[in-house]
Every structure is written in C-alpha cells, then in structure tokens.
Amino acid sequence: MATFPVLNVPDDRFAEARRAMVEWQIRRRGVRDERVLRAMGSIPRQEFVLPPYINKAYDDEPLPIGRGQTISQPYIVAAMLAAAGFAGTERVLEIGTGCGYQAALLGLLAREVYTVEFLPDLAQSAADRLERLGFTNVHVRCGDGTLGWPDYAPFNAILIAAAAPHIPEPLVEQLAENGRLVAPVGDDFTQELQIVRKREGKLQVEHSMACRFVPLLGKHGS
C-alpha cells in the first residue's frame, strides 16, 4: 500500500483548487470515506489532462484526453472508489487506464494495482506519467481489458472505467470471494453505476446512481 507520498510536482499552483474540489464537489455530495477524500486531495489532477484543459483540471466535469476518451468527473471517480471500500491491503484490477488518474488514486488506496488500457498510446503515456510521479505499485498493460488480467487474479476489487451492456464474464471469474466490482452498465443513452459483491460464488448487485461513461472497448464491451 502506498502511503500518500509527496509527489514529484514542481509547480503545484492548483493546490487550492484541489482542496476546493474535494470539499465542494465530493465531500458535500455525500462521499465520506476519509481515505478517498485524502487521496483525491493528494493527486495533482492537472498532471493528467491535456495542456489545453489544464485550467479546467478541477472543474466539475469530464475532460477529453484524446482518442475519444475522457478523464471522468471528479465526483464520479470518488464515488466509485468509495463504493469499492478500500482498506489498503487489496489487489485491484482497473479496466480502462485512460490517462492514469484513477490508477494513481488506486495506487494510494490499495496494495497493488493492475490496470489495462485498450489503446496503446494512452497505455504508454499513462505508464510514463505514473512512473514519473513515483508510483511503483501500479502496473500498466495494453490489451483487451474485458478479458481482465488472469495472471494476477483473483482480485479483491475490480473497477471498470467505461460502460458495457453487462459485466464481462471474465471479470466476474477473476473477482475474489468477498470481492467488490464497481462498473457503469448500460448503453449510449442510459447507464447506471452497479456495485457487485461476490458471496459464496454468487453475485449480489446493488444499483447505484445514473452516470455517463464512454463505451467499453474489447471482446465483451459495447
């Protein structure tokens, strides 16, 4: 488990914007997990957005990161992390690395993070960024995330950062007993966040909030 290090950010002129994001966009909307709030207040979101959007890094909205993908709205990221309920000892699988922002947060909240990105250029840039920022417990792979990462299964938690019509079966198989899977499920028009728990090999599904994510790419995606 990483221990909320001082990251390698020479010019953190957005520190106050980050504090305001945590207080007004996240805490006051009901996210109460203090470890999640602390992580959101520690990661320099401006390091994960494209240069034209750097002054919007802490706005309450998703932002484009290229190739038709986005960095999610801060609140929805925090809500997904809180729903997963990290204690700090978990082995985590993330599907949809994107720019690496959520992977960095997971790197602070869990013991080991394995994250899969479908698009090669995004996978490489995320890996480079995470290495530069000092994350040694986040492992990036380019591939079909809907197939998971079976070499390191089972996972105590799985987070999917894109929407599919249903939870991919390979990910269900790679979820550990008593594990939690958090994912947006739906089509281009209607999606909901689902929290799935595995108990004695069976799935318990909690239907959470409405949401809007880009489609999940891959064999079992949209």
HURAJO-V218133 format. One record per pair of residues at least 4 apart in sequence whose C-alpha atoms are under 6 Angstrom apart, sorted by the first residue. I is the first residue (numbers start at 1). J is the second residue. Records with the same first field share a line. If there is no record, write none. Layout:
# HURAJO-V218133
I->J ; J
This chain:
# HURAJO-V218133
1->88 ; 110 ; 111
2->108
4->108
7->133
8->133
18->41
20->24
21->25
22->26
23->27
24->28
26->31 ; 75
27->31
33->82
39->105
46->54 ; 57
48->99
60->73
61->73
62->71 ; 72 ; 73
63->70 ; 71
64->69 ; 70
65->69 ; 70
84->180
88->109 ; 110 ; 111
89->110 ; 111
90->110 ; 111 ; 156
91->111 ; 112 ; 155 ; 156
92->113 ; 155 ; 157 ; 158
93->113 ; 114 ; 115 ; 158
94->115 ; 158 ; 159 ; 160
95->115 ; 116 ; 145 ; 160 ; 161
96->116 ; 117 ; 161
97->115 ; 116 ; 117
98->122
99->126
100->126
106->110
107->138
112->137
113->138
114->139
115->140
116->140 ; 141 ; 142 ; 145
117->123 ; 142 ; 143
118->142 ; 143 ; 144
120->142
122->126
123->142
127->140
130->135
131->135
144->218
146->168 ; 218 ; 220
147->170
148->171
153->174
154->174 ; 175 ; 176
155->175 ; 176
156->176 ; 179
157->179 ; 180 ; 181
158->181
159->181 ; 182 ; 183
160->183
162->213 ; 214 ; 215 ; 216
163->184 ; 185 ; 213 ; 215 ; 216
164->185 ; 186 ; 216 ; 221 ; 222
165->185 ; 186 ; 187
166->185
168->220
175->179
177->198
178->198 ; 199
179->197 ; 198
180->196 ; 197
181->195 ; 196
182->194 ; 195
183->193 ; 194
184->192 ; 193
185->191 ; 192
186->190 ; 191
191->210 ; 211
192->209 ; 210 ; 211
193->208 ; 209
194->206 ; 207 ; 208
195->205 ; 206
196->204 ; 205
197->203 ; 204
198->202 ; 203
215->222
216->221 ; 222
217->221
